[in-house]
């Protein structure tokens, strides 16, 4: 009865002879725990099938599917035409804007040159010289204020 109480408390273990080393004991226990796994063939996934079809150039396009896609293709073509038109329109606006900016610079420089010429011609000495050729002389006396006698 001495061995009976110990055997009830401990779980059943396979008895390994004491001559085997500890490493052998671990390997034997792992082999007992592993269950054989049956190799079941997996069904190929949808993504795998798609990649296989693309690699083989096997698309299976039917006439019905093509007819169904015509409105979408026409929509895409319409969007492309609108995009092309928009690009050309914007380029035309940019060219026109550049042309107007050049014209503004030319007009501004013309304005500045005309203004400086006018300022130089409107000086009193220049005006007096021009009037002298016409026979009009500059007054040396200040003007007199005329008042009525009423």
VMD Tcl script that builds the backbone (N, CA, C; Angstrom):
set m [mol new atoms 450]
animate dup $m
set s [atomselect $m all]
$s set {name element resname resid chain x y z} {
  {N N UNK 1 A 0.800 -1.197 0.000}
  {CA C UNK 1 A 0.000 0.000 0.000}
  {C C UNK 1 A 0.844 1.263 0.000}
  {N N UNK 2 A 2.093 1.089 0.186}
  {CA C UNK 2 A 2.939 2.260 0.194}
  {C C UNK 2 A 2.969 2.954 -1.170}
  {N N UNK 3 A 2.919 2.212 -2.265}
  {CA C UNK 3 A 3.014 2.803 -3.594}
  {C C UNK 3 A 1.659 3.272 -4.092}
  {N N UNK 4 A 0.580 2.777 -3.515}
  {CA C UNK 4 A -0.759 3.101 -3.998}
  {C C UNK 4 A -1.121 4.564 -3.814}
  {N N UNK 5 A -0.876 5.226 -2.669}
  {CA C UNK 5 A -1.277 6.615 -2.549}
  {C C UNK 5 A -0.544 7.527 -3.542}
  {N N UNK 6 A 0.690 7.270 -3.845}
  {CA C UNK 6 A 1.432 8.116 -4.788}
  {C C UNK 6 A 0.897 7.973 -6.203}
  {N N UNK 7 A 0.482 6.787 -6.571}
  {CA C UNK 7 A -0.001 6.565 -7.934}
  {C C UNK 7 A -1.367 7.205 -8.147}
  {N N UNK 8 A -2.159 7.386 -7.122}
  {CA C UNK 8 A -3.465 8.004 -7.269}
  {C C UNK 8 A -3.343 9.518 -7.447}
  {N N UNK 9 A -2.368 10.133 -6.840}
  {CA C UNK 9 A -2.229 11.565 -6.918}
  {C C UNK 9 A -1.580 12.020 -8.219}
  {N N UNK 10 A -0.699 11.244 -8.779}
  {CA C UNK 10 A 0.007 11.633 -9.986}
  {C C UNK 10 A -0.730 11.102 -11.213}
  {N N UNK 11 A -0.757 11.878 -12.279}
  {CA C UNK 11 A -1.401 11.402 -13.502}
  {C C UNK 11 A -0.580 10.279 -14.111}
  {N N UNK 12 A -1.244 9.520 -14.949}
  {CA C UNK 12 A -0.560 8.383 -15.561}
  {C C UNK 12 A 0.484 8.883 -16.537}
  {N N UNK 13 A 1.647 8.350 -16.438}
  {CA C UNK 13 A 2.727 8.682 -17.332}
  {C C UNK 13 A 3.254 7.394 -17.916}
  {N N UNK 14 A 3.778 7.522 -19.126}
  {CA C UNK 14 A 4.390 6.343 -19.717}
  {C C UNK 14 A 5.693 6.095 -18.981}
  {N N UNK 15 A 5.918 4.915 -18.620}
  {CA C UNK 15 A 7.112 4.598 -17.858}
  {C C UNK 15 A 8.294 4.498 -18.809}
  {N N UNK 16 A 9.266 5.364 -18.578}
  {CA C UNK 16 A 10.475 5.404 -19.386}
  {C C UNK 16 A 11.588 4.823 -18.534}
  {N N UNK 17 A 12.332 3.919 -19.087}
  {CA C UNK 17 A 13.421 3.340 -18.280}
  {C C UNK 17 A 14.422 4.426 -17.873}
  {N N UNK 18 A 15.003 4.239 -16.740}
  {CA C UNK 18 A 15.911 5.225 -16.188}
  {C C UNK 18 A 17.211 5.323 -16.985}
  {N N UNK 19 A 17.478 4.477 -17.857}
  {CA C UNK 19 A 18.730 4.511 -18.610}
  {C C UNK 19 A 18.691 5.574 -19.722}
  {N N UNK 20 A 17.509 5.967 -20.145}
  {CA C UNK 20 A 17.417 6.973 -21.191}
  {C C UNK 20 A 17.706 8.362 -20.614}
  {N N UNK 21 A 18.259 9.221 -21.444}
  {CA C UNK 21 A 18.571 10.570 -20.974}
  {C C UNK 21 A 17.323 11.445 -21.030}
  {N N UNK 22 A 17.442 12.634 -20.493}
  {CA C UNK 22 A 16.319 13.567 -20.419}
  {C C UNK 22 A 15.902 14.036 -21.817}
  {N N UNK 23 A 16.842 14.263 -22.744}
  {CA C UNK 23 A 16.540 14.703 -24.099}
  {C C UNK 23 A 15.709 13.651 -24.825}
  {N N UNK 24 A 16.052 12.408 -24.638}
  {CA C UNK 24 A 15.282 11.334 -25.265}
  {C C UNK 24 A 13.866 11.308 -24.719}
  {N N UNK 25 A 13.711 11.593 -23.456}
  {CA C UNK 25 A 12.404 11.595 -22.820}
  {C C UNK 25 A 11.526 12.684 -23.441}
  {N N UNK 26 A 12.097 13.872 -23.706}
  {CA C UNK 26 A 11.330 14.976 -24.286}
  {C C UNK 26 A 10.919 14.639 -25.704}
  {N N UNK 27 A 11.819 14.042 -26.480}
  {CA C UNK 27 A 11.507 13.676 -27.863}
  {C C UNK 27 A 10.402 12.633 -27.900}
  {N N UNK 28 A 10.462 11.672 -27.034}
  {CA C UNK 28 A 9.442 10.623 -26.997}
  {C C UNK 28 A 8.100 11.225 -26.609}
  {N N UNK 29 A 8.074 12.145 -25.659}
  {CA C UNK 29 A 6.819 12.758 -25.249}
  {C C UNK 29 A 6.242 13.612 -26.382}
  {N N UNK 30 A 7.061 14.314 -27.153}
  {CA C UNK 30 A 6.574 15.115 -28.274}
  {C C UNK 30 A 5.964 14.218 -29.345}
  {N N UNK 31 A 6.608 13.103 -29.599}
  {CA C UNK 31 A 6.079 12.191 -30.607}
  {C C UNK 31 A 4.728 11.642 -30.198}
  {N N UNK 32 A 4.536 11.426 -28.918}
  {CA C UNK 32 A 3.260 10.917 -28.441}
  {C C UNK 32 A 2.172 11.985 -28.544}
  {N N UNK 33 A 2.519 13.269 -28.320}
  {CA C UNK 33 A 1.523 14.332 -28.343}
  {C C UNK 33 A 1.098 14.696 -29.770}
  {N N UNK 34 A 2.007 14.581 -30.714}
  {CA C UNK 34 A 1.681 14.963 -32.079}
  {C C UNK 34 A 0.760 13.932 -32.707}
  {N N UNK 35 A -0.271 14.449 -33.305}
  {CA C UNK 35 A -1.207 13.569 -34.002}
  {C C UNK 35 A -0.926 13.675 -35.488}
  {N N UNK 36 A -1.071 12.625 -36.195}
  {CA C UNK 36 A -0.823 12.693 -37.629}
  {C C UNK 36 A -1.860 13.606 -38.302}
  {N N UNK 37 A -1.377 14.481 -39.159}
  {CA C UNK 37 A -2.239 15.432 -39.850}
  {C C UNK 37 A -2.448 14.917 -41.269}
  {N N UNK 38 A -3.698 14.809 -41.642}
  {CA C UNK 38 A -4.010 14.331 -42.978}
  {C C UNK 38 A -3.860 15.499 -43.958}
  {N N UNK 39 A -3.253 15.244 -45.063}
  {CA C UNK 39 A -3.064 16.267 -46.086}
  {C C UNK 39 A -4.350 16.372 -46.906}
  {N N UNK 40 A -5.070 17.475 -46.676}
  {CA C UNK 40 A -6.302 17.686 -47.434}
  {C C UNK 40 A -6.022 18.735 -48.497}
  {N N UNK 41 A -6.339 18.471 -49.707}
  {CA C UNK 41 A -6.087 19.473 -50.755}
  {C C UNK 41 A -7.013 20.668 -50.560}
  {N N UNK 42 A -6.398 21.864 -50.600}
  {CA C UNK 42 A -7.189 23.084 -50.432}
  {C C UNK 42 A -7.730 23.510 -51.786}
  {N N UNK 43 A -8.919 24.041 -51.741}
  {CA C UNK 43 A -9.496 24.587 -52.971}
  {C C UNK 43 A -8.789 25.897 -53.273}
  {N N UNK 44 A -8.397 26.140 -54.516}
  {CA C UNK 44 A -7.702 27.391 -54.825}
  {C C UNK 44 A -8.615 28.586 -54.562}
  {N N UNK 45 A -8.028 29.629 -54.031}
  {CA C UNK 45 A -8.814 30.811 -53.694}
  {C C UNK 45 A -9.185 31.574 -54.961}
  {N N UNK 46 A -10.073 32.506 -54.799}
  {CA C UNK 46 A -10.539 33.312 -55.932}
  {C C UNK 46 A -9.404 34.179 -56.473}
  {N N UNK 47 A -8.574 34.697 -55.564}
  {CA C UNK 47 A -7.449 35.522 -55.961}
  {C C UNK 47 A -6.435 34.705 -56.759}
  {N N UNK 48 A -6.183 33.484 -56.325}
  {CA C UNK 48 A -5.264 32.609 -57.043}
  {C C UNK 48 A -5.781 32.327 -58.445}
  {N N UNK 49 A -7.072 32.054 -58.553}
  {CA C UNK 49 A -7.665 31.812 -59.870}
  {C C UNK 49 A -7.534 33.042 -60.756}
  {N N UNK 50 A -7.738 34.212 -60.189}
  {CA C UNK 50 A -7.633 35.447 -60.962}
  {C C UNK 50 A -6.212 35.643 -61.473}
  {N N UNK 51 A -5.216 35.439 -60.607}
  {CA C UNK 51 A -3.824 35.579 -61.031}
  {C C UNK 51 A -3.479 34.557 -62.120}
  {N N UNK 52 A -3.978 33.358 -61.974}
  {CA C UNK 52 A -3.713 32.322 -62.969}
  {C C UNK 52 A -4.323 32.711 -64.314}
  {N N UNK 53 A -5.550 33.253 -64.303}
  {CA C UNK 53 A -6.196 33.661 -65.551}
  {C C UNK 53 A -5.442 34.808 -66.214}
  {N N UNK 54 A -4.963 35.774 -65.412}
  {CA C UNK 54 A -4.217 36.899 -65.963}
  {C C UNK 54 A -2.904 36.406 -66.559}
  {N N UNK 55 A -2.222 35.500 -65.876}
  {CA C UNK 55 A -0.952 34.980 -66.369}
  {C C UNK 55 A -1.142 34.191 -67.665}
  {N N UNK 56 A -2.268 33.500 -67.797}
  {CA C UNK 56 A -2.546 32.698 -68.995}
  {C C UNK 56 A -3.278 33.479 -70.071}
  {N N UNK 57 A -3.589 34.743 -69.815}
  {CA C UNK 57 A -4.385 35.574 -70.730}
  {C C UNK 57 A -5.706 34.893 -71.057}
  {N N UNK 58 A -6.316 34.315 -70.050}
  {CA C UNK 58 A -7.593 33.622 -70.221}
  {C C UNK 58 A -8.653 34.427 -69.471}
  {N N UNK 59 A -9.334 35.328 -70.181}
  {CA C UNK 59 A -10.272 36.225 -69.522}
  {C C UNK 59 A -11.727 35.818 -69.704}
  {N N UNK 60 A -12.017 34.966 -70.631}
  {CA C UNK 60 A -13.384 34.495 -70.882}
  {C C UNK 60 A -14.369 35.650 -70.994}
  {N N UNK 61 A -14.142 36.523 -71.960}
  {CA C UNK 61 A -15.013 37.675 -72.153}
  {C C UNK 61 A -16.125 37.267 -73.113}
  {N N UNK 62 A -17.346 37.440 -72.652}
  {CA C UNK 62 A -18.491 37.065 -73.484}
  {C C UNK 62 A -19.048 38.300 -74.186}
  {N N UNK 63 A -19.826 38.044 -75.224}
  {CA C UNK 63 A -20.436 39.147 -75.974}
  {C C UNK 63 A -21.420 39.923 -75.104}
  {N N UNK 64 A -22.156 39.224 -74.258}
  {CA C UNK 64 A -23.120 39.896 -73.382}
  {C C UNK 64 A -22.418 40.844 -72.423}
  {N N UNK 65 A -21.295 40.381 -71.892}
  {CA C UNK 65 A -20.549 41.228 -70.959}
  {C C UNK 65 A -20.024 42.468 -71.678}
  {N N UNK 66 A -19.527 42.282 -72.906}
  {CA C UNK 66 A -19.022 43.419 -73.685}
  {C C UNK 66 A -20.134 44.423 -73.974}
  {N N UNK 67 A -21.309 43.951 -74.357}
  {CA C UNK 67 A -22.426 44.844 -74.637}
  {C C UNK 67 A -22.866 45.579 -73.379}
  {N N UNK 68 A -22.741 44.914 -72.260}
  {CA C UNK 68 A -23.133 45.522 -70.986}
  {C C UNK 68 A -22.172 46.651 -70.599}
  {N N UNK 69 A -20.908 46.576 -71.040}
  {CA C UNK 69 A -19.888 47.547 -70.670}
  {C C UNK 69 A -19.801 48.745 -71.618}
  {N N UNK 70 A -20.532 48.732 -72.716}
  {CA C UNK 70 A -20.463 49.819 -73.702}
  {C C UNK 70 A -20.846 51.176 -73.099}
  {N N UNK 71 A -21.922 51.296 -72.333}
  {CA C UNK 71 A -22.235 52.613 -71.758}
  {C C UNK 71 A -21.117 53.144 -70.854}
  {N N UNK 72 A -20.504 52.279 -70.084}
  {CA C UNK 72 A -19.411 52.709 -69.214}
  {C C UNK 72 A -18.212 53.175 -70.043}
  {N N UNK 73 A -17.891 52.442 -71.101}
  {CA C UNK 73 A -16.776 52.823 -71.966}
  {C C UNK 73 A -17.054 54.174 -72.626}
  {N N UNK 74 A -18.275 54.402 -73.067}
  {CA C UNK 74 A -18.636 55.686 -73.667}
  {C C UNK 74 A -18.526 56.817 -72.644}
  {N N UNK 75 A -18.902 56.543 -71.422}
  {CA C UNK 75 A -18.774 57.531 -70.345}
  {C C UNK 75 A -17.301 57.894 -70.129}
  {N N UNK 76 A -16.435 56.885 -70.116}
  {CA C UNK 76 A -14.999 57.132 -69.938}
  {C C UNK 76 A -14.454 57.961 -71.103}
  {N N UNK 77 A -14.886 57.642 -72.333}
  {CA C UNK 77 A -14.442 58.404 -73.508}
  {C C UNK 77 A -14.918 59.859 -73.394}
  {N N UNK 78 A -16.143 60.053 -72.949}
  {CA C UNK 78 A -16.668 61.405 -72.768}
  {C C UNK 78 A -15.836 62.178 -71.742}
  {N N UNK 79 A -15.503 61.532 -70.647}
  {CA C UNK 79 A -14.668 62.192 -69.625}
  {C C UNK 79 A -13.293 62.554 -70.184}
  {N N UNK 80 A -12.717 61.682 -71.000}
  {CA C UNK 80 A -11.416 61.973 -71.600}
  {C C UNK 80 A -11.511 63.165 -72.555}
  {N N UNK 81 A -12.570 63.228 -73.338}
  {CA C UNK 81 A -12.741 64.351 -74.261}
  {C C UNK 81 A -12.916 65.666 -73.490}
  {N N UNK 82 A -13.672 65.627 -72.425}
  {CA C UNK 82 A -13.859 66.834 -71.600}
  {C C UNK 82 A -12.520 67.254 -70.992}
  {N N UNK 83 A -11.741 66.288 -70.558}
  {CA C UNK 83 A -10.428 66.598 -69.982}
  {C C UNK 83 A -9.512 67.240 -71.028}
  {N N UNK 84 A -9.476 66.692 -72.220}
  {CA C UNK 84 A -8.637 67.249 -73.288}
  {C C UNK 84 A -9.082 68.669 -73.623}
  {N N UNK 85 A -10.381 68.881 -73.749}
  {CA C UNK 85 A -10.898 70.213 -74.039}
  {C C UNK 85 A -10.501 71.193 -72.932}
  {N N UNK 86 A -10.620 70.754 -71.690}
  {CA C UNK 86 A -10.293 71.615 -70.544}
  {C C UNK 86 A -8.814 72.002 -70.564}
  {N N UNK 87 A -7.944 71.078 -70.884}
  {CA C UNK 87 A -6.508 71.377 -70.931}
  {C C UNK 87 A -6.228 72.416 -72.019}
  {N N UNK 88 A -6.807 72.230 -73.215}
  {CA C UNK 88 A -6.589 73.190 -74.298}
  {C C UNK 88 A -7.158 74.566 -73.943}
  {N N UNK 89 A -8.327 74.581 -73.353}
  {CA C UNK 89 A -8.948 75.848 -72.960}
  {C C UNK 89 A -8.081 76.597 -71.955}
  {N N UNK 90 A -7.560 75.892 -70.970}
  {CA C UNK 90 A -6.711 76.532 -69.955}
  {C C UNK 90 A -5.394 77.024 -70.552}
  {N N UNK 91 A -4.819 76.270 -71.489}
  {CA C UNK 91 A -3.595 76.723 -72.138}
  {C C UNK 91 A -3.848 77.994 -72.944}
  {N N UNK 92 A -4.993 78.054 -73.620}
  {CA C UNK 92 A -5.335 79.248 -74.386}
  {C C UNK 92 A -5.495 80.450 -73.457}
  {N N UNK 93 A -6.125 80.250 -72.320}
  {CA C UNK 93 A -6.292 81.345 -71.350}
  {C C UNK 93 A -4.925 81.810 -70.831}
  {N N UNK 94 A -4.035 80.884 -70.560}
  {CA C UNK 94 A -2.701 81.243 -70.062}
  {C C UNK 94 A -1.941 82.039 -71.117}
  {N N UNK 95 A -2.013 81.614 -72.383}
  {CA C UNK 95 A -1.336 82.356 -73.456}
  {C C UNK 95 A -1.912 83.762 -73.585}
  {N N UNK 96 A -3.225 83.871 -73.518}
  {CA C UNK 96 A -3.878 85.184 -73.617}
  {C C UNK 96 A -3.476 86.078 -72.438}
  {N N UNK 97 A -3.409 85.499 -71.249}
  {CA C UNK 97 A -3.005 86.256 -70.053}
  {C C UNK 97 A -1.573 86.744 -70.192}
  {N N UNK 98 A -0.683 85.893 -70.696}
  {CA C UNK 98 A 0.705 86.315 -70.903}
  {C C UNK 98 A 0.788 87.464 -71.912}
  {N N UNK 99 A 0.000 87.357 -72.976}
  {CA C UNK 99 A -0.014 88.417 -73.988}
  {C C UNK 99 A -0.499 89.734 -73.379}
  {N N UNK 100 A -1.554 89.668 -72.571}
  {CA C UNK 100 A -2.071 90.883 -71.936}
  {C C UNK 100 A -1.066 91.469 -70.949}
  {N N UNK 101 A -0.342 90.614 -70.228}
  {CA C UNK 101 A 0.680 91.113 -69.298}
  {C C UNK 101 A 1.800 91.835 -70.043}
  {N N UNK 102 A 2.212 91.297 -71.203}
  {CA C UNK 102 A 3.237 91.977 -72.007}
  {C C UNK 102 A 2.728 93.329 -72.496}
  {N N UNK 103 A 1.478 93.364 -72.931}
  {CA C UNK 103 A 0.890 94.608 -73.414}
  {C C UNK 103 A 0.802 95.639 -72.285}
  {N N UNK 104 A 0.463 95.200 -71.083}
  {CA C UNK 104 A 0.394 96.109 -69.926}
  {C C UNK 104 A 1.773 96.696 -69.640}
  {N N UNK 105 A 2.819 95.875 -69.702}
  {CA C UNK 105 A 4.172 96.376 -69.457}
  {C C UNK 105 A 4.555 97.419 -70.505}
  {N N UNK 106 A 4.229 97.153 -71.779}
  {CA C UNK 106 A 4.546 98.113 -72.840}
  {C C UNK 106 A 3.782 99.419 -72.632}
  {N N UNK 107 A 2.492 99.341 -72.316}
  {CA C UNK 107 A 1.693 100.548 -72.109}
  {C C UNK 107 A 2.173 101.334 -70.895}
  {N N UNK 108 A 2.588 100.620 -69.850}
  {CA C UNK 108 A 3.090 101.305 -68.656}
  {C C UNK 108 A 4.376 102.060 -68.980}
  {N N UNK 109 A 5.271 101.430 -69.722}
  {CA C UNK 109 A 6.515 102.122 -70.074}
  {C C UNK 109 A 6.227 103.307 -70.993}
  {N N UNK 110 A 5.273 103.167 -71.916}
  {CA C UNK 110 A 4.879 104.276 -72.787}
  {C C UNK 110 A 4.278 105.412 -71.960}
  {N N UNK 111 A 3.439 105.074 -70.985}
  {CA C UNK 111 A 2.831 106.080 -70.097}
  {C C UNK 111 A 3.907 106.850 -69.351}
  {N N UNK 112 A 4.877 106.146 -68.810}
  {CA C UNK 112 A 5.936 106.803 -68.032}
  {C C UNK 112 A 6.759 107.723 -68.923}
  {N N UNK 113 A 7.078 107.281 -70.138}
  {CA C UNK 113 A 7.876 108.134 -71.031}
  {C C UNK 113 A 7.086 109.372 -71.460}
  {N N UNK 114 A 5.792 109.224 -71.769}
  {CA C UNK 114 A 4.965 110.378 -72.156}
  {C C UNK 114 A 4.804 111.337 -70.974}
  {N N UNK 115 A 4.625 110.801 -69.772}
  {CA C UNK 115 A 4.473 111.641 -68.589}
  {C C UNK 115 A 5.750 112.437 -68.326}
  {N N UNK 116 A 6.886 111.816 -68.456}
  {CA C UNK 116 A 8.139 112.543 -68.220}
  {C C UNK 116 A 8.348 113.623 -69.303}
  {N N UNK 117 A 7.970 113.326 -70.551}
  {CA C UNK 117 A 8.071 114.327 -71.615}
  {C C UNK 117 A 7.143 115.508 -71.344}
  {N N UNK 118 A 5.929 115.224 -70.913}
  {CA C UNK 118 A 4.966 116.285 -70.592}
  {C C UNK 118 A 5.471 117.151 -69.437}
  {N N UNK 119 A 6.060 116.502 -68.427}
  {CA C UNK 119 A 6.584 117.261 -67.290}
  {C C UNK 119 A 7.722 118.174 -67.730}
  {N N UNK 120 A 8.541 117.693 -68.617}
  {CA C UNK 120 A 9.659 118.531 -69.067}
  {C C UNK 120 A 9.156 119.668 -69.963}
  {N N UNK 121 A 8.130 119.457 -70.755}
  {CA C UNK 121 A 7.596 120.501 -71.624}
  {C C UNK 121 A 6.759 121.523 -70.866}
  {N N UNK 122 A 6.227 121.132 -69.726}
  {CA C UNK 122 A 5.372 122.066 -68.996}
  {C C UNK 122 A 6.141 122.926 -67.988}
  {N N UNK 123 A 7.448 122.851 -67.986}
  {CA C UNK 123 A 8.242 123.732 -67.132}
  {C C UNK 123 A 8.098 125.170 -67.653}
  {N N UNK 124 A 8.195 126.089 -66.745}
  {CA C UNK 124 A 7.995 127.505 -67.110}
  {C C UNK 124 A 9.021 127.963 -68.132}
  {N N UNK 125 A 10.233 127.550 -68.022}
  {CA C UNK 125 A 11.279 127.978 -68.961}
  {C C UNK 125 A 10.999 127.447 -70.364}
  {N N UNK 126 A 10.528 126.219 -70.473}
  {CA C UNK 126 A 10.202 125.655 -71.790}
  {C C UNK 126 A 8.988 126.324 -72.396}
  {N N UNK 127 A 7.997 126.619 -71.570}
  {CA C UNK 127 A 6.788 127.297 -72.055}
  {C C UNK 127 A 7.142 128.703 -72.529}
  {N N UNK 128 A 7.989 129.413 -71.795}
  {CA C UNK 128 A 8.401 130.769 -72.170}
  {C C UNK 128 A 9.179 130.753 -73.475}
  {N N UNK 129 A 10.031 129.737 -73.679}
  {CA C UNK 129 A 10.809 129.658 -74.913}
  {C C UNK 129 A 9.899 129.420 -76.103}
  {N N UNK 130 A 8.884 128.616 -75.965}
  {CA C UNK 130 A 7.952 128.345 -77.055}
  {C C UNK 130 A 7.083 129.565 -77.369}
  {N N UNK 131 A 6.690 130.277 -76.349}
  {CA C UNK 131 A 5.857 131.469 -76.564}
  {C C UNK 131 A 6.671 132.620 -77.159}
  {N N UNK 132 A 7.959 132.657 -76.896}
  {CA C UNK 132 A 8.827 133.709 -77.424}
  {C C UNK 132 A 8.905 133.611 -78.946}
  {N N UNK 133 A 8.857 132.418 -79.481}
  {CA C UNK 133 A 8.880 132.258 -80.936}
  {C C UNK 133 A 7.605 132.778 -81.581}
  {N N UNK 134 A 6.524 132.797 -80.817}
  {CA C UNK 134 A 5.250 133.300 -81.342}
  {C C UNK 134 A 5.112 134.810 -81.135}
  {N N UNK 135 A 6.033 135.405 -80.430}
  {CA C UNK 135 A 5.975 136.839 -80.205}
  {C C UNK 135 A 5.327 137.194 -78.884}
  {N N UNK 136 A 5.013 136.256 -78.074}
  {CA C UNK 136 A 4.414 136.523 -76.763}
  {C C UNK 136 A 5.538 136.479 -75.750}
  {N N UNK 137 A 5.551 137.589 -74.946}
  {CA C UNK 137 A 6.607 137.656 -73.946}
  {C C UNK 137 A 6.032 137.452 -72.557}
  {N N UNK 138 A 6.915 137.106 -71.684}
  {CA C UNK 138 A 6.544 136.842 -70.299}
  {C C UNK 138 A 6.324 138.167 -69.576}
  {N N UNK 139 A 5.335 138.237 -68.703}
  {CA C UNK 139 A 5.060 139.454 -67.929}
  {C C UNK 139 A 6.122 139.640 -66.851}
  {N N UNK 140 A 6.521 140.858 -66.688}
  {CA C UNK 140 A 7.474 141.154 -65.620}
  {C C UNK 140 A 6.777 141.765 -64.423}
  {N N UNK 141 A 5.580 142.332 -64.640}
  {CA C UNK 141 A 4.810 142.902 -63.531}
  {C C UNK 141 A 3.703 141.933 -63.154}
  {N N UNK 142 A 3.373 141.928 -61.886}
  {CA C UNK 142 A 2.297 141.023 -61.481}
  {C C UNK 142 A 0.942 141.491 -62.011}
  {N N UNK 143 A -0.006 140.607 -62.164}
  {CA C UNK 143 A -1.312 140.999 -62.666}
  {C C UNK 143 A -2.058 141.887 -61.670}
  {N N UNK 144 A -2.976 142.760 -62.200}
  {CA C UNK 144 A -3.722 143.695 -61.362}
  {C C UNK 144 A -5.158 143.179 -61.253}
  {N N UNK 145 A -5.708 143.338 -60.072}
  {CA C UNK 145 A -7.069 142.902 -59.818}
  {C C UNK 145 A -8.006 144.054 -60.190}
  {N N UNK 146 A -8.967 143.756 -61.031}
  {CA C UNK 146 A -9.915 144.761 -61.461}
  {C C UNK 146 A -11.185 144.603 -60.625}
  {N N UNK 147 A -11.631 145.717 -60.064}
  {CA C UNK 147 A -12.850 145.691 -59.271}
  {C C UNK 147 A -13.847 146.654 -59.885}
  {N N UNK 148 A -15.065 146.396 -59.792}
  {CA C UNK 148 A -16.093 147.289 -60.355}
  {C C UNK 148 A -16.472 148.333 -59.327}
  {N N UNK 149 A -16.929 149.489 -59.745}
  {CA C UNK 149 A -17.222 150.604 -58.868}
  {C C UNK 149 A -18.630 150.562 -58.269}
  {N N UNK 150 A -19.264 149.675 -58.310}
  {CA C UNK 150 A -20.643 149.648 -57.799}
  {C C UNK 150 A -20.676 149.669 -56.347}
}
mol reanalyze $m
mol bondsrecalc $m
mol representation Tube
mol addrep $m
